[in-house]
Amino acid sequence: MPDGRIDSVHLIGGWAQPQAALEPLAQALGGISVVTTWTLSDSYAALTRRLSAQWNERTLIVGWSLGGSLAIRRLAAENLKVARLALVACNPFFAGDSGWPGVGLELLDGFADDLNSDRVRLLRRFNLLQTQGAAAARAQARQTLNFASAIESWSEQQLSASLEWLRSWDLRDELAYLDVPVTHFLGEADAIAPVALAQCLQQNYPCHQVEIVGGMSHFPDAEASRFIAESLQSG
């Protein structure tokens, strides 16, 4: 960011994503400022209490997927001011409806059922869905292969609770309420936060910046992460 207003970058990961999943973005964003990474391994109350205490007008928040949803919700609830909010592969209404692109409740309800019956299988399936359609999907699938085992210590209760956030949160009004600069980064090949969102975002939030990242799936790999960081630095 050319005006030098950024003292810190807070990067928040997506549902069931370990620290390793954040590495490409964290490394790319390190050129802007010191990066603090957060996973969704704690309860909403515990996580947001720590987050809110560290956000200020010189903080860049980068929320990937559900991490972006959490940032929207928290910023709106406390009327917090930050330097900028960057939403990567994030949908303010992931379930969607007839007038808003989303993955649908049927898929998310299926995730909830699978989480109870075969957690490891679900997490592997989810990580494959994240890389689906990417320019280097096979390589990305190998990269994410160990993400499921990396969150073995996460409680079943928290995985279920955060999956319910993904299923039930509709943050379109909260997003409109925010009085901070917002940039959306949508993957051209994303199967979870579809690129069709761009039109809805531009129509409903005309002050927001919307960037389409070519070749990016739901998982921002090193190349996509560099594009995101460079865009934020220049904008």
Secondary structure, DSSP 4 states (H G I P E B T S, - for coil): -TT---SEEEEE--TT--HHHHHHHHHHHTTTSEEEEE-S-S-HHHHHHHHHHH--TTEEEEEETHHHHHHHHHHHHHT---SEEEEES--TTSS-BTTB----HHHHHHHHHHHHH-HHHHHHHHHHHHHTT-TTHHHHHHHTTTHHHHTTTS-HHHHHHHHHHHHH---HHHHHH--S-EEEEEETT-SSS-TTHHHHHHHH-TTSEEEEETT--SS--HHHHHHHHHHHHH-
